[in-house]
Amino acid sequence: MPQESARRARRITVQRRGPLLVEGPVEIELEDGTTVFSDRFRVALCTCRRSRRYPWCDTSHRRKS
């Protein structure tokens, strides 16, 4: 069963002025080589880099620039 889920394509939803919504679970490799993992069914990935929980979105993009 784990092999089946590894082969299944992940759906990524792009939102204007918002996070990328990714069907989980996900493992993300950061710029410094560390990895973070979430087993949630959907995660929001920060694209504005304002999040204090980067790479996870904390809705900081909603603040006025």
mmCIF file as gemmi writes it, N, C-alpha and C atoms, coordinates in Angstrom:
data_model
loop_
_atom_site.group_PDB
_atom_site.id
_atom_site.type_symbol
_atom_site.label_atom_id
_atom_site.label_alt_id
_atom_site.label_comp_id
_atom_site.label_asym_id
_atom_site.label_entity_id
_atom_site.label_seq_id
_atom_site.pdbx_PDB_ins_code
_atom_site.Cartn_x
_atom_site.Cartn_y
_atom_site.Cartn_z
_atom_site.occupancy
_atom_site.B_iso_or_equiv
_atom_site.pdbx_formal_charge
_atom_site.auth_seq_id
_atom_site.auth_asym_id
_atom_site.pdbx_PDB_model_num
ATOM 1 N N . MET Axp A 1 ? 0.809 -1.2 0 1 0 ? 1 A 1
ATOM 2 C CA . MET Axp A 1 ? 0 0 0 1 0 ? 1 A 1
ATOM 3 C C . MET Axp A 1 ? 0.857 1.271 0 1 0 ? 1 A 1
ATOM 4 N N . PRO Axp A 2 ? 1.953 1.384 0.78 1 0 ? 2 A 1
ATOM 5 C CA . PRO Axp A 2 ? 2.764 2.598 0.743 1 0 ? 2 A 1
ATOM 6 C C . PRO Axp A 2 ? 3.304 2.886 -0.654 1 0 ? 2 A 1
ATOM 7 N N . GLN Axp A 3 ? 3.609 1.852 -1.444 1 0 ? 3 A 1
ATOM 8 C CA . GLN Axp A 3 ? 4.104 2.065 -2.803 1 0 ? 3 A 1
ATOM 9 C C . GLN Axp A 3 ? 3.034 2.711 -3.678 1 0 ? 3 A 1
ATOM 10 N N . GLU Axp A 4 ? 1.782 2.332 -3.488 1 0 ? 4 A 1
ATOM 11 C CA . GLU Axp A 4 ? 0.692 2.92 -4.259 1 0 ? 4 A 1
ATOM 12 C C . GLU Axp A 4 ? 0.581 4.403 -3.986 1 0 ? 4 A 1
ATOM 13 N N . SER Axp A 5 ? 0.632 4.819 -2.727 1 0 ? 5 A 1
ATOM 14 C CA . SER Axp A 5 ? 0.496 6.236 -2.408 1 0 ? 5 A 1
ATOM 15 C C . SER Axp A 5 ? 1.699 7.026 -2.893 1 0 ? 5 A 1
ATOM 16 N N . ALA Axp A 6 ? 2.882 6.41 -2.932 1 0 ? 6 A 1
ATOM 17 C CA . ALA Axp A 6 ? 4.073 7.091 -3.422 1 0 ? 6 A 1
ATOM 18 C C . ALA Axp A 6 ? 3.973 7.343 -4.921 1 0 ? 6 A 1
ATOM 19 N N . ARG Axp A 7 ? 3.293 6.494 -5.634 1 0 ? 7 A 1
ATOM 20 C CA . ARG Axp A 7 ? 3.144 6.636 -7.083 1 0 ? 7 A 1
ATOM 21 C C . ARG Axp A 7 ? 2.018 7.598 -7.458 1 0 ? 7 A 1
ATOM 22 N N . ARG Axp A 8 ? 1.102 7.824 -6.547 1 0 ? 8 A 1
ATOM 23 C CA . ARG Axp A 8 ? -0.054 8.678 -6.828 1 0 ? 8 A 1
ATOM 24 C C . ARG Axp A 8 ? 0.396 10.131 -6.968 1 0 ? 8 A 1
ATOM 25 N N . ALA Axp A 9 ? -0.073 10.793 -7.992 1 0 ? 9 A 1
ATOM 26 C CA . ALA Axp A 9 ? 0.286 12.196 -8.206 1 0 ? 9 A 1
ATOM 27 C C . ALA Axp A 9 ? -0.315 13.059 -7.101 1 0 ? 9 A 1
ATOM 28 N N . ARG Axp A 10 ? 0.439 14.038 -6.66 1 0 ? 10 A 1
ATOM 29 C CA . ARG Axp A 10 ? -0.041 14.989 -5.658 1 0 ? 10 A 1
ATOM 30 C C . ARG Axp A 10 ? -0.742 16.14 -6.363 1 0 ? 10 A 1
ATOM 31 N N . ARG Axp A 11 ? -1.831 16.577 -5.795 1 0 ? 11 A 1
ATOM 32 C CA . ARG Axp A 11 ? -2.54 17.741 -6.343 1 0 ? 11 A 1
ATOM 33 C C . ARG Axp A 11 ? -2.037 18.979 -5.626 1 0 ? 11 A 1
ATOM 34 N N . ILE Axp A 12 ? -1.632 19.982 -6.407 1 0 ? 12 A 1
ATOM 35 C CA . ILE Axp A 12 ? -1.196 21.262 -5.873 1 0 ? 12 A 1
ATOM 36 C C . ILE Axp A 12 ? -2.121 22.329 -6.434 1 0 ? 12 A 1
ATOM 37 N N . THR Axp A 13 ? -2.713 23.11 -5.546 1 0 ? 13 A 1
ATOM 38 C CA . THR Axp A 13 ? -3.625 24.165 -5.946 1 0 ? 13 A 1
ATOM 39 C C . THR Axp A 13 ? -2.935 25.51 -5.767 1 0 ? 13 A 1
ATOM 40 N N . VAL Axp A 14 ? -2.861 26.279 -6.851 1 0 ? 14 A 1
ATOM 41 C CA . VAL Axp A 14 ? -2.221 27.596 -6.819 1 0 ? 14 A 1
ATOM 42 C C . VAL Axp A 14 ? -3.299 28.643 -6.582 1 0 ? 14 A 1
ATOM 43 N N . GLN Axp A 15 ? -3.049 29.526 -5.61 1 0 ? 15 A 1
ATOM 44 C CA . GLN Axp A 15 ? -3.988 30.6 -5.308 1 0 ? 15 A 1
ATOM 45 C C . GLN Axp A 15 ? -3.307 31.938 -5.514 1 0 ? 15 A 1
ATOM 46 N N . ARG Axp A 16 ? -4.002 32.86 -6.145 1 0 ? 16 A 1
ATOM 47 C CA . ARG Axp A 16 ? -3.464 34.197 -6.339 1 0 ? 16 A 1
ATOM 48 C C . ARG Axp A 16 ? -3.285 34.857 -4.972 1 0 ? 16 A 1
ATOM 49 N N . ARG Axp A 17 ? -2.118 35.402 -4.737 1 0 ? 17 A 1
ATOM 50 C CA . ARG Axp A 17 ? -1.784 36.082 -3.472 1 0 ? 17 A 1
ATOM 51 C C . ARG Axp A 17 ? -2.069 35.203 -2.254 1 0 ? 17 A 1
ATOM 52 N N . GLY Axp A 18 ? -1.742 33.946 -2.382 1 0 ? 18 A 1
ATOM 53 C CA . GLY Axp A 18 ? -1.962 33.039 -1.273 1 0 ? 18 A 1
ATOM 54 C C . GLY Axp A 18 ? -0.981 31.889 -1.313 1 0 ? 18 A 1
ATOM 55 N N . PRO Axp A 19 ? -1.162 30.921 -0.425 1 0 ? 19 A 1
ATOM 56 C CA . PRO Axp A 19 ? -0.246 29.783 -0.35 1 0 ? 19 A 1
ATOM 57 C C . PRO Axp A 19 ? -0.517 28.767 -1.452 1 0 ? 19 A 1
ATOM 58 N N . LEU Axp A 20 ? 0.419 27.85 -1.61 1 0 ? 20 A 1
ATOM 59 C CA . LEU Axp A 20 ? 0.187 26.668 -2.433 1 0 ? 20 A 1
ATOM 60 C C . LEU Axp A 20 ? -0.469 25.637 -1.541 1 0 ? 20 A 1
ATOM 61 N N . LEU Axp A 21 ? -1.567 25.075 -1.97 1 0 ? 21 A 1
ATOM 62 C CA . LEU Axp A 21 ? -2.241 24.028 -1.211 1 0 ? 21 A 1
ATOM 63 C C . LEU Axp A 21 ? -1.834 22.694 -1.803 1 0 ? 21 A 1
ATOM 64 N N . VAL Axp A 22 ? -1.244 21.839 -0.98 1 0 ? 22 A 1
ATOM 65 C CA . VAL Axp A 22 ? -0.705 20.561 -1.441 1 0 ? 22 A 1
ATOM 66 C C . VAL Axp A 22 ? -1.386 19.43 -0.681 1 0 ? 22 A 1
ATOM 67 N N . GLU Axp A 23 ? -1.856 18.438 -1.429 1 0 ? 23 A 1
ATOM 68 C CA . GLU Axp A 23 ? -2.421 17.254 -0.78 1 0 ? 23 A 1
ATOM 69 C C . GLU Axp A 23 ? -1.292 16.507 -0.094 1 0 ? 23 A 1
ATOM 70 N N . GLY Axp A 24 ? -1.496 16.158 1.162 1 0 ? 24 A 1
ATOM 71 C CA . GLY Axp A 24 ? -0.461 15.506 1.935 1 0 ? 24 A 1
ATOM 72 C C . GLY Axp A 24 ? -0.621 14.011 1.937 1 0 ? 24 A 1
ATOM 73 N N . PRO Axp A 25 ? 0.225 13.338 2.66 1 0 ? 25 A 1
ATOM 74 C CA . PRO Axp A 25 ? 1.347 13.862 3.441 1 0 ? 25 A 1
ATOM 75 C C . PRO Axp A 25 ? 2.475 14.352 2.528 1 0 ? 25 A 1
ATOM 76 N N . VAL Axp A 26 ? 3.294 15.257 3.058 1 0 ? 26 A 1
ATOM 77 C CA . VAL Axp A 26 ? 4.381 15.833 2.273 1 0 ? 26 A 1
ATOM 78 C C . VAL Axp A 26 ? 5.681 15.849 3.069 1 0 ? 26 A 1
ATOM 79 N N . GLU Axp A 27 ? 6.775 15.752 2.328 1 0 ? 27 A 1
ATOM 80 C CA . GLU Axp A 27 ? 8.107 15.938 2.88 1 0 ? 27 A 1
ATOM 81 C C . GLU Axp A 27 ? 8.743 17.026 2.031 1 0 ? 27 A 1
ATOM 82 N N . ILE Axp A 28 ? 9.282 18.062 2.683 1 0 ? 28 A 1
ATOM 83 C CA . ILE Axp A 28 ? 9.833 19.212 1.964 1 0 ? 28 A 1
ATOM 84 C C . ILE Axp A 28 ? 11.293 19.381 2.347 1 0 ? 28 A 1
ATOM 85 N N . GLU Axp A 29 ? 12.135 19.517 1.338 1 0 ? 29 A 1
ATOM 86 C CA . GLU Axp A 29 ? 13.548 19.792 1.578 1 0 ? 29 A 1
ATOM 87 C C . GLU Axp A 29 ? 13.753 21.297 1.458 1 0 ? 29 A 1
ATOM 88 N N . LEU Axp A 30 ? 14.284 21.902 2.519 1 0 ? 30 A 1
ATOM 89 C CA . LEU Axp A 30 ? 14.52 23.336 2.547 1 0 ? 30 A 1
ATOM 90 C C . LEU Axp A 30 ? 15.861 23.683 1.922 1 0 ? 30 A 1
ATOM 91 N N . GLU Axp A 31 ? 16.102 24.972 1.709 1 0 ? 31 A 1
ATOM 92 C CA . GLU Axp A 31 ? 17.331 25.437 1.063 1 0 ? 31 A 1
ATOM 93 C C . GLU Axp A 31 ? 18.591 24.965 1.766 1 0 ? 31 A 1
ATOM 94 N N . ASP Axp A 32 ? 18.524 24.867 3.098 1 0 ? 32 A 1
ATOM 95 C CA . ASP Axp A 32 ? 19.715 24.465 3.856 1 0 ? 32 A 1
ATOM 96 C C . ASP Axp A 32 ? 19.895 22.95 3.927 1 0 ? 32 A 1
ATOM 97 N N . GLY Axp A 33 ? 19.028 22.219 3.238 1 0 ? 33 A 1
ATOM 98 C CA . GLY Axp A 33 ? 19.156 20.764 3.196 1 0 ? 33 A 1
ATOM 99 C C . GLY Axp A 33 ? 18.351 20.022 4.244 1 0 ? 33 A 1
ATOM 100 N N . THR Axp A 34 ? 17.784 20.739 5.22 1 0 ? 34 A 1
ATOM 101 C CA . THR Axp A 34 ? 16.947 20.07 6.219 1 0 ? 34 A 1
ATOM 102 C C . THR Axp A 34 ? 15.604 19.711 5.588 1 0 ? 34 A 1
ATOM 103 N N . THR Axp A 35 ? 14.96 18.722 6.168 1 0 ? 35 A 1
ATOM 104 C CA . THR Axp A 35 ? 13.639 18.336 5.67 1 0 ? 35 A 1
ATOM 105 C C . THR Axp A 35 ? 12.612 18.494 6.774 1 0 ? 35 A 1
ATOM 106 N N . VAL Axp A 36 ? 11.415 18.841 6.356 1 0 ? 36 A 1
ATOM 107 C CA . VAL Axp A 36 ? 10.275 18.937 7.263 1 0 ? 36 A 1
ATOM 108 C C . VAL Axp A 36 ? 9.188 18.038 6.7 1 0 ? 36 A 1
ATOM 109 N N . PHE Axp A 37 ? 8.348 17.521 7.579 1 0 ? 37 A 1
ATOM 110 C CA . PHE Axp A 37 ? 7.332 16.556 7.183 1 0 ? 37 A 1
ATOM 111 C C . PHE Axp A 37 ? 5.993 16.932 7.796 1 0 ? 37 A 1
ATOM 112 N N . SER Axp A 38 ? 4.932 16.731 7.049 1 0 ? 38 A 1
ATOM 113 C CA . SER Axp A 38 ? 3.577 16.882 7.567 1 0 ? 38 A 1
ATOM 114 C C . SER Axp A 38 ? 2.753 15.709 7.072 1 0 ? 38 A 1
ATOM 115 N N . ASP Axp A 39 ? 1.988 15.114 7.98 1 0 ? 39 A 1
ATOM 116 C CA . ASP Axp A 39 ? 1.125 14.004 7.581 1 0 ? 39 A 1
ATOM 117 C C . ASP Axp A 39 ? -0.328 14.442 7.443 1 0 ? 39 A 1
ATOM 118 N N . ARG Axp A 40 ? -0.555 15.741 7.414 1 0 ? 40 A 1
ATOM 119 C CA . ARG Axp A 40 ? -1.92 16.256 7.238 1 0 ? 40 A 1
ATOM 120 C C . ARG Axp A 40 ? -2.43 15.925 5.841 1 0 ? 40 A 1
ATOM 121 N N . PHE Axp A 41 ? -3.754 15.911 5.67 1 0 ? 41 A 1
ATOM 122 C CA . PHE Axp A 41 ? -4.328 15.572 4.363 1 0 ? 41 A 1
ATOM 123 C C . PHE Axp A 41 ? -4.157 16.708 3.359 1 0 ? 41 A 1
ATOM 124 N N . ARG Axp A 42 ? -3.954 17.936 3.839 1 0 ? 42 A 1
ATOM 125 C CA . ARG Axp A 42 ? -3.669 19.08 2.974 1 0 ? 42 A 1
ATOM 126 C C . ARG Axp A 42 ? -2.825 20.068 3.762 1 0 ? 42 A 1
ATOM 127 N N . VAL Axp A 43 ? -1.793 20.601 3.123 1 0 ? 43 A 1
ATOM 128 C CA . VAL Axp A 43 ? -0.946 21.601 3.766 1 0 ? 43 A 1
ATOM 129 C C . VAL Axp A 43 ? -0.915 22.858 2.91 1 0 ? 43 A 1
ATOM 130 N N . ALA Axp A 44 ? -0.707 23.989 3.569 1 0 ? 44 A 1
ATOM 131 C CA . ALA Axp A 44 ? -0.57 25.27 2.88 1 0 ? 44 A 1
ATOM 132 C C . ALA Axp A 44 ? 0.893 25.682 2.97 1 0 ? 44 A 1
ATOM 133 N N . LEU Axp A 45 ? 1.53 25.821 1.806 1 0 ? 45 A 1
ATOM 134 C CA . LEU Axp A 45 ? 2.935 26.207 1.759 1 0 ? 45 A 1
ATOM 135 C C . LEU Axp A 45 ? 3.052 27.69 1.46 1 0 ? 45 A 1
ATOM 136 N N . CYS Axp A 46 ? 3.841 28.369 2.252 1 0 ? 46 A 1
ATOM 137 C CA . CYS Axp A 46 ? 4.037 29.805 2.12 1 0 ? 46 A 1
ATOM 138 C C . CYS Axp A 46 ? 4.778 30.133 0.829 1 0 ? 46 A 1
ATOM 139 N N . THR Axp A 47 ? 4.282 31.122 0.093 1 0 ? 47 A 1
ATOM 140 C CA . THR Axp A 47 ? 4.972 31.587 -1.108 1 0 ? 47 A 1
ATOM 141 C C . THR Axp A 47 ? 5.485 33.015 -0.955 1 0 ? 47 A 1
ATOM 142 N N . CYS Axp A 48 ? 5.068 33.723 0.105 1 0 ? 48 A 1
ATOM 143 C CA . CYS Axp A 48 ? 5.475 35.123 0.29 1 0 ? 48 A 1
ATOM 144 C C . CYS Axp A 48 ? 6.678 35.264 1.219 1 0 ? 48 A 1
ATOM 145 N N . ARG Axp A 49 ? 7.007 34.188 1.925 1 0 ? 49 A 1
ATOM 146 C CA . ARG Axp A 49 ? 8.12 34.152 2.889 1 0 ? 49 A 1
ATOM 147 C C . ARG Axp A 49 ? 7.919 35.063 4.101 1 0 ? 49 A 1
ATOM 148 N N . ARG Axp A 50 ? 6.709 35.489 4.363 1 0 ? 50 A 1
ATOM 149 C CA . ARG Axp A 50 ? 6.409 36.291 5.556 1 0 ? 50 A 1
ATOM 150 C C . ARG Axp A 50 ? 6.068 35.417 6.761 1 0 ? 50 A 1
ATOM 151 N N . SER Axp A 51 ? 5.796 34.156 6.523 1 0 ? 51 A 1
ATOM 152 C CA . SER Axp A 51 ? 5.332 33.259 7.575 1 0 ? 51 A 1
ATOM 153 C C . SER Axp A 51 ? 6.411 33.037 8.636 1 0 ? 51 A 1
ATOM 154 N N . ARG Axp A 52 ? 6.002 33.096 9.871 1 0 ? 52 A 1
ATOM 155 C CA . ARG Axp A 52 ? 6.916 32.773 10.977 1 0 ? 52 A 1
ATOM 156 C C . ARG Axp A 52 ? 7.091 31.271 11.112 1 0 ? 52 A 1
ATOM 157 N N . ARG Axp A 53 ? 6.265 30.506 10.418 1 0 ? 53 A 1
ATOM 158 C CA . ARG Axp A 53 ? 6.327 29.039 10.467 1 0 ? 53 A 1
ATOM 159 C C . ARG Axp A 53 ? 6.821 28.478 9.141 1 0 ? 53 A 1
ATOM 160 N N . TYR Axp A 54 ? 7.497 29.273 8.337 1 0 ? 54 A 1
ATOM 161 C CA . TYR Axp A 54 ? 7.953 28.871 7.008 1 0 ? 54 A 1
ATOM 162 C C . TYR Axp A 54 ? 8.594 27.487 7.048 1 0 ? 54 A 1
ATOM 163 N N . PRO Axp A 55 ? 8.272 26.576 6.152 1 0 ? 55 A 1
ATOM 164 C CA . PRO Axp A 55 ? 7.571 26.758 4.897 1 0 ? 55 A 1
ATOM 165 C C . PRO Axp A 55 ? 6.052 26.677 4.996 1 0 ? 55 A 1
ATOM 166 N N . TRP Axp A 56 ? 5.526 26.471 6.186 1 0 ? 56 A 1
ATOM 167 C CA . TRP Axp A 56 ? 4.077 26.377 6.355 1 0 ? 56 A 1
ATOM 168 C C . TRP Axp A 56 ? 3.482 27.787 6.381 1 0 ? 56 A 1
ATOM 169 N N . CYS Axp A 57 ? 2.356 27.974 5.755 1 0 ? 57 A 1
ATOM 170 C CA . CYS Axp A 57 ? 1.678 29.265 5.714 1 0 ? 57 A 1
ATOM 171 C C . CYS Axp A 57 ? 0.997 29.535 7.047 1 0 ? 57 A 1
ATOM 172 N N . ASP Axp A 58 ? 1.157 30.763 7.557 1 0 ? 58 A 1
ATOM 173 C CA . ASP Axp A 58 ? 0.441 31.169 8.776 1 0 ? 58 A 1
ATOM 174 C C . ASP Axp A 58 ? -0.49 32.351 8.49 1 0 ? 58 A 1
ATOM 175 N N . THR Axp A 59 ? -0.831 32.565 7.239 1 0 ? 59 A 1
ATOM 176 C CA . THR Axp A 59 ? -1.706 33.63 6.723 1 0 ? 59 A 1
ATOM 177 C C . THR Axp A 59 ? -1.085 35.027 6.826 1 0 ? 59 A 1
ATOM 178 N N . SER Axp A 60 ? 0.211 35.126 6.978 1 0 ? 60 A 1
ATOM 179 C CA . SER Axp A 60 ? 0.878 36.426 7.02 1 0 ? 60 A 1
ATOM 180 C C . SER Axp A 60 ? 0.692 37.192 5.714 1 0 ? 60 A 1
ATOM 181 N N . HIS Axp A 61 ? 0.436 36.5 4.621 1 0 ? 61 A 1
ATOM 182 C CA . HIS Axp A 61 ? 0.235 37.155 3.322 1 0 ? 61 A 1
ATOM 183 C C . HIS Axp A 61 ? -0.98 38.066 3.33 1 0 ? 61 A 1
ATOM 184 N N . ARG Axp A 62 ? -1.864 37.904 4.292 1 0 ? 62 A 1
ATOM 185 C CA . ARG Axp A 62 ? -3.076 38.716 4.363 1 0 ? 62 A 1
ATOM 186 C C . ARG Axp A 62 ? -2.807 40.129 4.853 1 0 ? 62 A 1
ATOM 187 N N . ARG Axp A 63 ? -1.674 40.341 5.511 1 0 ? 63 A 1
ATOM 188 C CA . ARG Axp A 63 ? -1.336 41.678 5.993 1 0 ? 63 A 1
ATOM 189 C C . ARG Axp A 63 ? -1.04 42.591 4.819 1 0 ? 63 A 1
ATOM 190 N N . LYS Axp A 64 ? -1.327 43.848 4.998 1 0 ? 64 A 1
ATOM 191 C CA . LYS Axp A 64 ? -1.023 44.843 3.958 1 0 ? 64 A 1
ATOM 192 C C . LYS Axp A 64 ? 0.486 44.993 3.849 1 0 ? 64 A 1
ATOM 193 N N . SER Axp A 65 ? 0.973 45.184 2.633 1 0 ? 65 A 1
ATOM 194 C CA . SER Axp A 65 ? 2.424 45.337 2.398 1 0 ? 65 A 1
ATOM 195 C C . SER Axp A 65 ? 2.908 46.69 2.841 1 0 ? 65 A 1
